[in-house]
């Protein structure tokens, strides 16, 4: 594995190798000294052309825990704002001998262009590109689902796929790189994916995707999903009136206190996930977000572990066996 651009490119074995490595990295995070010398003397550049706080901080924490030297490059205030191209930026990074580049870009396909154009010979990690992909988010979601599976079914996380799990992803599928990356990864790991959204927030080619589609959250919940993932309603993209109002969206597709009470009283155990940041009271109620069924804080915690795992595997050529074979 040279780059991490899209979960669609991952085989089942590669995905499980990443998740098993992340399990070990999580144990590192529980130690008093939360560091490994694995990337000492190596330089990782965080190249963010799009605003981000949570993802950038998560990557930066992961890099520092692996003892890498970290350079943060933000497009705002740089030569990019003066018209410097992606190629010029890449060649500058090549000149300073960057060993890996984490890229977040508003244009779909920008990390792939960087990886394939021959401008720089270093692993490229996609930290989110346009509405296309966000592979580390999907991997941390899968890691969280493996932990939930261990709690609810007693299946040990190491080496486990997600066979037989049903995951409902609710909300703005049309603009969501998280939904796309989760669809390909969870399907590869054997889970069934359900998308729940108003017709206006579904892609036109949804019929060709390996998922079931529901237009009603109440109908979707009757299938007894093992996990419900609420997507953030991206208010900045909602100028086109995709639904009548926020109140109407909450009434039909939000995890309201009433829907949560039904979930909470059911015999079937269901995990609640959210990639964040949450619009409380819009796509998810506060009572659901703060409940014992919410795995949102575990997702945040798992983000650092997954990013440590991906950086380690890409930059050293190692595998999970490096940690478990002795």
C-alpha positions in Angstrom: 0.0 0.0 0.0 1.8 3.1 -1.3 -1.0 5.7 -0.6 -4.3 6.0 1.2 -6.6 7.8 -1.1 -10.0 6.0 -1.0 -11.5 3.1 1.0 -12.7 1.8 -2.3 -9.1 0.8 -3.1 -8.7 -1.2 0.1 -8.9 -5.0 0.1 -10.5 -6.7 3.1 -7.0 -7.9 4.3 -5.6 -4.4 4.0 -8.5 -2.9 6.0 -8.2 -5.5 8.8 -4.4 -5.0 8.9 -5.0 -1.2 9.4 -7.7 -1.8 12.1 -5.5 -4.4 13.9 -2.6 -2.0 13.9 -4.9 0.7 15.2 -5.9 -1.5 18.1 -2.3 -1.7 19.1 -1.9 2.1 18.7 -4.9 2.6 21.0 -3.0 0.6 23.7 -0.1 3.0 23.2 -2.5 5.9 23.9 -3.4 4.4 27.3 0.2 4.3 28.5 1.8 6.9 30.7 4.3 7.7 28.0 2.2 7.8 24.8 5.0 7.7 22.3 6.7 5.3 19.9 10.0 6.0 18.1 8.7 4.5 14.8 9.0 7.7 12.7 11.8 9.4 14.5 13.8 11.5 12.0 11.0 11.4 9.4 9.0 14.5 8.3 5.2 14.6 7.8 3.6 17.6 6.1 0.0 18.4 6.9 -1.2 20.1 3.7 -4.6 21.6 4.4 -6.3 23.6 1.6 -9.6 23.4 3.4 -10.4 24.5 7.0 -10.3 21.8 9.5 -9.7 21.7 13.3 -10.6 18.1 14.4 -9.0 16.2 11.6 -5.8 18.3 11.5 -5.4 18.0 15.3 -6.0 14.3 15.2 -3.3 13.8 12.5 -0.9 16.1 14.2 -1.3 14.2 17.5 -0.8 10.8 15.7 2.4 12.1 14.0 3.8 13.4 17.2 3.0 10.1 19.1 5.0 8.3 16.4 7.9 10.8 17.0 7.8 12.3 13.5 8.8 15.9 12.7 5.6 17.8 11.8 5.2 20.7 9.4 1.7 22.3 9.2 0.9 24.0 5.9 -2.3 26.0 5.7 -3.4 27.4 2.3 -4.6 30.6 3.9 -1.7 33.0 4.3 0.5 30.9 2.1 1.6 31.4 -1.6 -1.5 29.3 -2.5 -3.6 32.3 -1.8 -1.4 34.2 -4.3 -2.1 31.7 -7.0 0.5 29.0 -6.4 -0.6 25.7 -8.0 -0.8 22.3 -6.4 2.1 21.2 -8.6 4.3 24.1 -7.3 3.4 23.3 -3.7 4.2 19.6 -4.2 7.6 20.4 -5.7 8.4 22.7 -2.8 7.6 19.8 -0.4 9.7 17.5 -2.5 12.6 19.9 -2.2 12.4 19.8 1.6 12.4 16.0 1.5 8.9 15.4 3.0 8.5 11.7 3.9 4.7 11.7 3.8 2.0 14.3 3.0 -1.5 14.5 4.6 -3.8 16.3 2.2 -7.2 17.9 2.7 -8.6 19.7 -0.3 -12.0 21.1 -1.4 -11.6 19.6 -4.9 -12.5 16.0 -5.3 -9.5 14.0 -6.7 -6.8 16.5 -5.6 -5.0 13.9 -3.4 -5.1 11.4 -6.2 -3.6 13.9 -8.6 -0.8 14.6 -6.1 -0.2 10.9 -5.8 -0.2 10.0 -9.5 1.3 13.1 -11.2 5.0 12.2 -10.4 5.6 15.6 -8.8 6.7 14.0 -5.5 7.7 10.5 -4.4 6.1 10.2 -0.9 3.1 8.5 0.5 -0.1 10.6 0.2 -2.8 10.3 2.8 -6.2 11.7 1.9 -7.7 13.7 4.8 -10.8 14.5 2.9 -11.3 15.7 -0.7 -14.5 17.5 -1.8 -17.5 15.3 -1.7 -15.4 12.3 -2.8 -13.7 10.5 0.1 -12.5 10.6 3.7 -10.8 7.3 4.3 -9.5 7.7 7.8 -12.9 8.8 9.0 -14.4 5.6 7.6 -11.6 3.5 9.2 -12.2 5.0 12.6 -15.9 4.4 12.3 -15.1 0.7 11.4 -12.8 0.5 14.4 -15.6 1.8 16.6 -18.0 -0.7 15.2 -15.6 -3.5 15.9 -15.5 -2.4 19.5 -19.2 -2.2 19.7 -19.4 -5.7 18.1 -17.1 -7.0 20.8 -19.3 -5.4 23.5 -22.6 -6.6 22.1 -21.7 -9.9 20.5 -18.5 -10.9 22.3 -16.4 -11.0 19.0 -12.8 -10.1 19.8 -11.7 -7.1 17.7 -8.4 -8.4 16.4 -8.8 -10.0 13.0 -12.6 -9.3 13.0 -14.6 -8.1 10.0 -18.1 -6.7 10.4 -20.0 -9.7 9.0 -23.8 -9.5 9.6 -23.8 -6.0 11.0 -26.4 -3.5 9.6 -25.4 0.1 9.6 -27.9 3.0 8.9 -26.3 6.2 7.6 -28.8 9.1 7.9 -28.8 12.5 6.3 -27.0 14.4 3.6 -25.6 11.5 1.5 -25.3 13.7 -1.6 -22.5 15.9 -0.2 -21.0 13.5 2.2 -17.5 12.0 1.6 -18.0 10.2 5.0 -21.0 8.3 3.7 -19.2 7.3 0.5 -16.0 6.1 2.3 -18.1 4.2 4.9 -20.2 2.5 2.2 -17.2 1.0 0.4 -15.3 0.1 3.6 -18.2 -1.4 5.5 -19.3 -3.4 2.5 -15.8 -4.7 2.0 -15.8 -5.8 5.7 -19.1 -7.6 5.3 -21.6 -5.2 6.8 -24.9 -4.2 5.2 -25.3 -0.4 4.6 -28.6 1.4 4.6 -28.8 5.0 3.5 -31.7 7.2 4.9 -32.3 10.6 3.4 -34.8 12.8 1.6 -34.7 12.1 -2.2 -33.1 15.6 -2.7 -30.1 14.6 -0.7 -29.3 11.4 -2.5 -26.8 11.1 -5.5 -28.4 10.4 -8.9 -26.4 7.2 -9.3 -27.5 5.7 -6.0 -29.2 2.8 -7.7 -25.7 1.5 -8.7 -24.3 1.6 -5.1 -24.3 -1.6 -2.9 -26.8 -0.3 -0.4 -30.5 -0.2 0.5 -32.2 3.2 0.5 -35.0 4.4 2.8 -36.7 7.8 2.6 -38.1 7.4 6.1 -36.0 7.1 9.3 -38.9 5.4 11.1 -39.1 2.7 8.4 -35.3 2.2 8.5 -35.3 1.8 12.3 -37.8 -1.1 11.9 -34.9 -3.1 10.3 -33.2 -3.1 13.7 -29.8 -1.6 12.6 -26.8 -2.4 14.8 -25.6 1.2 14.4 -27.2 4.5 13.4 -24.8 7.1 12.0 -26.2 10.6 11.8 -24.4 12.9 9.3 -24.0 16.6 9.9 -26.4 18.8 7.9 -23.9 21.0 6.1 -25.6 24.3 6.4 -23.0 25.9 4.2 -24.2 23.7 1.3 -27.9 24.1 1.9 -28.6 27.2 -0.2 -30.5 25.1 -2.8 -33.5 24.3 -0.5 -32.9 20.6 -0.3 -35.6 20.4 2.3 -38.3 22.9 3.5 -36.8 23.8 6.9 -34.6 22.6 9.7 -37.7 21.8 11.8 -39.1 19.7 9.0 -35.8 17.8 8.6 -35.7 17.1 12.3 -39.3 15.8 12.3 -38.7 13.4 9.5 -35.0 12.4 9.6 -33.6 13.5 12.9 -32.9 11.3 15.9 -35.4 13.0 18.1 -35.9 12.2 21.8 -39.0 10.2 20.8 -37.1 8.1 18.3 -34.2 7.6 20.7 -36.6 6.5 23.4 -37.9 3.8 21.0 -34.3 2.7 20.2 -33.4 2.7 23.9 -36.3 0.6 24.9 -35.8 -2.0 22.2 -34.3 -5.4 22.9 -31.9 -5.0 20.1 -28.7 -3.0 21.1 -27.9 -0.1 18.7 -24.9 2.1 18.7 -25.2 5.8 17.8 -22.4 7.4 15.8 -21.7 10.9 14.4 -18.6 12.0 12.4 -19.0 15.5 14.1 -19.3 18.3 14.6 -22.9 17.8 15.7 -25.8 20.1 15.1 -27.6 19.3 18.3 -31.4 19.6 18.0 -31.2 19.3 14.2 -29.9 15.8 13.1 -29.4 14.5 16.6 -31.1 15.4 19.9 -29.0 16.2 23.0 -30.5 13.2 24.9 -29.3 10.8 22.1 -25.8 12.5 21.8 -25.1 12.3 25.5 -26.6 8.8 26.1 -24.8 5.6 27.0 -25.6 4.3 23.5 -23.6 7.2 22.0 -20.1 6.1 20.7 -19.2 9.6 19.5 -16.4 10.2 22.0 -15.0 6.8 21.2 -14.9 7.7 17.5 -12.9 10.8 18.3 -10.5 8.8 20.5 -10.1 6.1 17.8 -9.3 8.8 15.2 -5.8 9.2 16.6 -5.2 5.5 16.7 -6.3 4.9 13.1 -4.1 7.8 11.9 -1.1 6.5 13.8 -1.7 3.1 12.2 -2.0 4.4 8.6 1.1 6.6 9.0 3.1 3.7 10.5 2.0 1.2 7.7 2.6 3.6 4.8 5.9 5.0 6.0 7.6 1.8 7.3 6.1 -0.9 5.1 5.2 -2.8 8.3 2.1 -4.7 9.3 0.0 -5.5 12.4 2.2 -8.6 12.8 5.0 -6.3 13.9 3.2 -5.9 17.2 1.4 -9.2 17.7 4.0 -11.8 16.6 6.0 -11.8 19.8 
